[in-house]
Amino acid sequence: MITIDSINIRNQKVLMRVDFNVPIEHEVIKDNFRIQAALPSIEHCLNNRASVILMSHLGRPKGKRNSELSLIPVGEYLSDYLQKPVKFSNSCISKDAIAVSKNLLPGEVHLLENLRFYPGETENDSGFSHQLAKHGTVYINDAFGTAHRAHASNVGVVKYFKTKGIGFLMKSEYDFLFNAIQNPVRPLVIILGGAKIGTKLKLIHRFLKEADDIIIGGAMAFTFLKAKGFKIGKSLFENDLMETAKDIMKKSKQLNVTIQLPEDFIVAKSLSITSEITEKILEDFNNDEIGFDIGTITLNKFLKVINKGRTVVWNGPMGVFEDPRFRQGTVGIADAVGKVNERGLSIIGGGDTAAVIRDLNMMSSMSHISTGGGASLELLAGKKLPALSVLEGV
């Protein structure tokens, strides 16, 4: 794939797909991580006397206009950050919006309204794609968070451009989530947490063949523990994936990959603030108790594995991190993964895990923090992403 710094963009109008799908409350941006991640590509264009037309989605308006999902607050943020006016069009494909783009001067920025106000975006409609393409002379995709979707703005639009490529963010995501895993510095340790196995099955199956250790925590661990016959009380588990869990553990032995599972938990009867909290090994679970975080024995066990790792990939918290009573496991793992960066690669697979790292103010401690949730899972699992595939070999 051609990267933006390999393209002569001087005096060009760069139509750039970015991922500005950020949390906004009462017109205030609550987390600017994805916007900040796109800025290097935007600034590269401006510094090289190109004009920039930015397009993004926000939320899930399902093809209908919704003022609460407008990108206007993002435009205001960009204007403040870049210290220049940002033109805004409340339509993506109107004649007026296209005229604004065509009349941009070098160094000017034009932000289009939410792509998903139009059903043609998610339907990858050719007509909608063609209209979007009229905004620019060069196409750049720097929106990794949607790379696993075949939409108009990241797949359909590409055929209308002779000059096209990826931005710095997309290149970084690909380098860390694909290239670095193809031939990793070993030991390679995969850490998986979160609630459900289903979303991470492809990832697990891939790394059964490639990882040295797979650590499984969070609520998803209970399905494996239940499959092994352990008491888990009323803890969350996926009954329909019990046989799958057994099959995964059987394959791990055949492939000589160690699956590390929890041995103790921080338990309570509910998340109520009045519920008594204790730390218990599995054998001592009562039938009405729920595990909400990994315990001290488990944390120390996991840390020994992480501390030997040279390439560590982490996706999913170890417990109900949002509750201060159940965050010790996730905090402990985060600290250990951050130290991996001193001797190798620490890769954070986006989504909730990226939010945890930002909340702990540990972003500078990691080699890479992905901006994509679903996209990072699929790329790590070795799948081809539509938005990248369409740009390969061009």
C-alpha positions in Angstrom: 0.0 0.0 0.0 1.2 3.5 -0.8 1.5 5.8 2.2 0.7 9.5 2.2 4.3 10.6 2.4 5.0 8.8 -0.9 2.5 10.9 -2.8 3.0 14.3 -4.2 0.1 16.2 -2.6 1.2 19.7 -3.3 -1.7 21.8 -4.5 -3.9 18.7 -4.4 -7.3 18.4 -2.8 -6.9 15.4 -0.4 -10.2 13.6 0.4 -9.3 11.9 3.6 -11.4 9.3 5.5 -10.8 9.7 9.2 -12.3 8.2 12.3 -13.8 11.0 14.4 -16.3 8.6 16.0 -15.7 10.0 19.5 -17.9 10.3 22.6 -19.7 13.7 22.7 -21.9 14.8 25.5 -23.8 18.2 25.3 -21.6 19.2 22.4 -18.4 18.5 24.4 -15.9 15.9 23.2 -15.2 13.6 26.1 -12.3 11.6 24.6 -10.2 13.1 21.8 -7.9 10.0 21.2 -9.1 9.2 17.7 -9.0 12.8 16.6 -5.4 13.2 17.9 -4.4 10.0 16.1 -5.5 11.5 12.8 -3.7 14.8 13.2 -0.3 13.7 11.8 -1.8 12.9 8.4 -3.9 16.1 8.4 -0.9 18.3 9.4 1.3 16.6 6.7 -1.2 17.7 4.1 -1.3 21.2 5.3 2.5 21.5 5.7 2.8 20.3 2.0 0.4 22.9 0.7 -2.5 20.6 0.1 -6.1 21.3 1.0 -7.9 18.7 3.1 -11.5 17.5 2.9 -12.3 15.3 5.9 -15.1 12.8 6.1 -16.1 10.6 9.0 -19.0 9.0 10.7 -20.2 9.5 14.3 -22.4 7.0 16.1 -25.2 5.0 14.5 -27.8 7.3 13.1 -29.0 4.6 10.7 -29.2 6.7 7.6 -31.1 9.5 9.2 -30.1 13.0 10.2 -29.7 13.4 14.0 -28.5 16.7 15.4 -27.0 14.9 18.5 -24.6 13.0 16.2 -23.4 16.1 14.2 -19.7 16.5 13.6 -19.9 20.3 14.4 -18.2 19.9 17.8 -15.3 18.0 16.0 -15.0 20.9 13.6 -14.7 23.4 16.4 -12.1 21.2 18.1 -10.0 21.0 14.9 -10.2 24.7 14.4 -8.9 25.4 17.9 -6.2 22.8 17.6 -5.0 23.8 14.1 -5.5 27.5 14.9 -7.3 28.1 11.6 -10.9 28.2 10.4 -12.4 24.8 9.4 -15.1 25.0 6.8 -18.1 22.8 7.6 -20.8 21.5 5.3 -24.0 20.0 6.7 -24.2 17.7 3.7 -21.7 15.3 2.3 -22.8 15.3 -1.3 -24.7 18.5 -2.0 -23.6 20.8 -4.9 -22.8 23.5 -2.3 -20.6 21.1 -0.3 -18.7 19.9 -3.4 -18.3 23.5 -4.5 -16.7 24.4 -1.2 -14.2 21.6 -1.6 -13.4 22.5 -5.2 -12.7 26.1 -4.2 -10.4 25.3 -1.3 -7.0 27.0 -1.3 -3.8 25.2 -0.2 -3.8 24.9 3.6 -7.5 25.0 4.0 -9.7 22.4 5.7 -13.2 21.3 5.0 -15.1 18.9 7.2 -18.2 17.1 5.9 -21.2 16.2 8.0 -21.7 12.7 9.4 -21.4 10.1 6.6 -24.0 7.9 8.2 -26.7 10.4 7.9 -27.0 8.8 4.5 -28.0 5.1 4.0 -25.7 5.0 1.0 -22.6 5.0 3.3 -23.1 1.7 5.0 -24.8 0.2 1.9 -21.6 1.1 -0.1 -23.8 2.7 -2.7 -22.0 3.5 -5.9 -23.9 6.7 -6.5 -23.1 8.0 -3.0 -19.4 6.9 -3.5 -19.3 8.8 -6.8 -20.6 12.0 -5.2 -18.1 11.8 -2.4 -15.3 11.3 -4.9 -16.1 14.7 -6.4 -14.6 16.4 -3.3 -11.0 15.5 -4.0 -8.2 14.7 -6.4 -6.3 12.4 -4.1 -7.8 9.8 -1.7 -6.3 8.9 1.6 -7.8 6.4 4.1 -6.6 7.0 7.7 -9.7 5.5 9.5 -8.6 2.2 10.9 -11.7 1.9 13.2 -13.9 1.2 10.1 -11.4 -0.7 8.0 -13.2 -4.0 8.6 -16.4 -2.6 7.0 -17.0 -2.3 3.3 -18.6 1.2 3.1 -18.8 3.9 0.5 -16.3 6.2 2.1 -13.5 3.5 2.5 -14.2 1.0 -0.3 -16.7 2.3 -2.9 -15.0 5.6 -3.4 -11.6 4.2 -4.1 -12.2 3.3 -7.8 -12.8 6.9 -8.7 -9.2 7.9 -7.8 -6.0 7.4 -9.7 -3.9 8.6 -6.8 -4.8 6.9 -3.5 -3.2 5.5 -0.3 -3.2 5.3 3.5 -2.3 7.8 6.2 0.2 7.5 9.0 -2.3 6.1 11.5 -3.4 3.3 9.1 0.3 2.5 8.4 1.1 2.3 12.1 -1.9 0.1 12.9 -0.9 -2.3 10.1 2.7 -2.4 11.1 1.9 -3.3 14.7 -1.2 -5.4 14.4 -0.1 -7.4 11.3 3.6 -7.0 10.4 4.9 -7.2 13.9 2.9 -10.4 14.6 4.0 -12.2 11.5 7.4 -12.8 12.8 7.3 -11.7 16.5 10.2 -11.4 18.9 9.5 -14.2 21.3 8.1 -15.1 23.8 4.8 -14.0 22.2 2.2 -13.5 24.9 -1.5 -12.9 24.2 -3.7 -11.5 26.9 -7.5 -11.7 26.5 -10.2 -10.4 28.8 -13.6 -8.9 28.5 -17.0 -10.5 28.7 -17.4 -12.9 25.8 -15.4 -15.5 24.0 -17.4 -15.2 20.8 -15.8 -12.0 19.7 -12.4 -13.3 20.2 -12.7 -16.9 18.8 -10.9 -16.2 15.5 -8.1 -14.5 17.5 -7.8 -17.5 19.9 -7.6 -20.0 17.0 -4.9 -18.0 15.2 -2.7 -17.7 18.3 -3.1 -21.3 19.3 -0.7 -21.9 16.4 1.6 -18.9 17.0 1.7 -17.8 20.6 3.9 -19.1 23.4 1.3 -18.3 26.1 -2.4 -17.2 26.0 -3.7 -15.5 29.2 -7.4 -15.5 29.6 -9.1 -13.4 32.2 -12.2 -11.3 32.6 -15.7 -12.9 32.5 -14.7 -14.9 29.4 -12.5 -17.1 31.6 -15.5 -18.5 33.4 -16.7 -20.5 30.3 -13.3 -22.2 30.2 -13.3 -22.8 33.9 -16.8 -24.2 33.8 -15.8 -26.5 31.0 -13.0 -27.8 33.2 -15.5 -28.6 35.9 -14.6 -25.7 38.4 -17.2 -24.0 40.6 -18.0 -20.5 39.3 -21.0 -19.7 41.4 -23.3 -17.3 39.4 -20.5 -15.9 37.3 -21.2 -15.1 33.7 -20.5 -17.9 31.2 -21.5 -18.8 27.7 -23.2 -22.2 27.8 -23.4 -22.5 24.0 -19.6 -22.2 23.8 -18.7 -24.8 26.4 -17.8 -27.4 23.8 -15.8 -24.8 21.9 -13.8 -24.0 25.1 -13.1 -27.6 25.6 -11.9 -28.0 22.0 -9.6 -24.9 22.4 -8.0 -26.3 25.5 -7.5 -29.7 23.8 -5.9 -28.1 20.8 -3.6 -26.0 23.0 -2.1 -29.1 24.5 -1.6 -30.6 21.1 0.1 -27.5 19.9 2.1 -27.0 23.1 0.6 -23.6 23.8 -0.1 -22.8 27.4 -3.5 -21.3 28.2 -3.2 -19.5 31.5 -6.5 -19.4 33.4 -7.4 -17.7 36.7 -7.2 -19.6 40.0 -8.9 -17.0 42.3 -11.2 -14.0 42.1 -12.5 -11.0 43.8 -16.1 -12.0 44.4 -19.4 -10.5 45.6 -23.1 -11.4 45.3 -23.8 -8.4 43.1 -22.3 -5.0 42.0 -24.3 -3.3 44.7 -22.1 -1.0 46.9 -23.6 -2.8 50.0 -22.5 -6.2 48.7 -19.7 -7.8 50.7 -16.4 -8.3 48.8 -14.0 -11.2 49.4 -11.1 -12.9 47.6 -11.6 -16.6 47.0 -10.0 -19.5 45.1 -12.4 -21.3 42.8 -12.9 -24.2 45.1 -14.4 -21.9 47.8 -17.0 -20.2 45.5 -20.5 -20.2 47.0 -23.4 -20.8 44.6 -24.6 -17.2 44.8 -21.3 -15.5 44.3 -19.9 -13.8 41.2 -16.3 -13.2 40.2 -15.8 -9.5 39.2 -12.0 -9.4 39.0 -9.0 -11.7 39.1 -7.5 -12.3 42.5 -4.0 -11.8 43.9 -2.8 -15.4 43.2 -4.0 -15.1 39.6 -2.5 -11.7 39.1 0.9 -12.9 40.3 0.7 -16.0 38.1 -0.1 -13.8 35.0 2.6 -11.3 35.8 5.3 -14.1 35.7 4.2 -14.9 32.2 4.0 -11.3 31.0 7.4 -10.4 32.6 9.1 -13.0 30.3 7.3 -11.8 27.2 9.1 -9.8 24.4 6.0 -9.2 22.3 2.7 -8.8 24.3 -0.7 -8.2 22.8 -3.5 -7.3 25.2 -7.3 -7.1 24.4 -9.9 -6.9 27.2 -9.8 -5.9 30.9 -9.5 -8.5 33.7 -12.6 -7.4 35.6 -15.3 -4.7 36.0 -12.7 -2.0 35.6 -15.2 0.8 35.8 -15.8 -0.1 39.5 -12.8 0.9 41.7 -13.4 -2.2 43.8 -12.7 -4.5 40.8 -9.8 -2.9 39.0 -6.8 -4.3 40.7 -6.3 -7.0 38.2 -6.5 -4.8 35.2 -4.2 -2.1 36.7 -1.6 -4.8 37.6 -1.7 -6.2 34.1 -1.4 -2.7 32.6 1.6 -1.9 34.6 3.4 -5.1 33.6 2.5 -4.7 29.9 3.8 -1.1 30.0 7.2 -2.4 31.2 7.3 -4.8 28.2 7.9 -1.7 26.0 11.4 -1.4 27.6 12.5 -4.7 26.1 10.1 -5.4 23.3 6.6 -4.6 22.0 3.5 -3.9 24.0 0.4 -3.7 21.7 -3.0 -2.7 23.0 -5.9 -4.0 20.8 -8.2 -1.0 21.0 -11.7 -0.8 22.4 -12.2 -1.1 26.1 -8.5 -1.9 26.7 -7.4 1.4 25.0 -9.9 3.2 27.2 -8.3 1.6 30.3 -4.8 2.7 29.2 -6.0 6.2 28.7 -7.8 6.3 32.0 -4.6 5.2 33.7 -2.6 7.8 31.9 -0.3 5.1 30.5 -0.5 5.9 26.8 3.2 6.8 26.5 4.1 3.5 28.2 2.8 1.3 25.3 4.4 0.6 21.9 1.1 0.9 20.2 -2.5 1.6 21.2 -5.0 0.7 18.4 -7.8 3.1 17.6 -10.0 0.2 16.4 -12.0 -2.3 18.3 -13.5 -4.8 15.8 -10.9 -3.9 13.2 -8.0 -4.6 15.5 -9.5 -8.0 16.5 -9.9 -9.0 12.9 -6.5 -7.8 11.8 -4.8 -9.6 14.7 -6.8 -12.7 13.8 -5.1 -12.6 10.4 -8.2 -11.5 8.4 -8.0 -9.2 5.4 -9.8 -5.9 6.0 -11.9 -4.6 3.1 -10.6 -1.0 3.4 -7.0 -2.2 3.2 -7.5 -4.9 0.6 -9.0 -2.3 -1.9 -5.8 -0.3 -1.6 -3.3 -3.1 -1.9 -1.1 -3.0 -5.0 -2.3 0.4 -6.2 
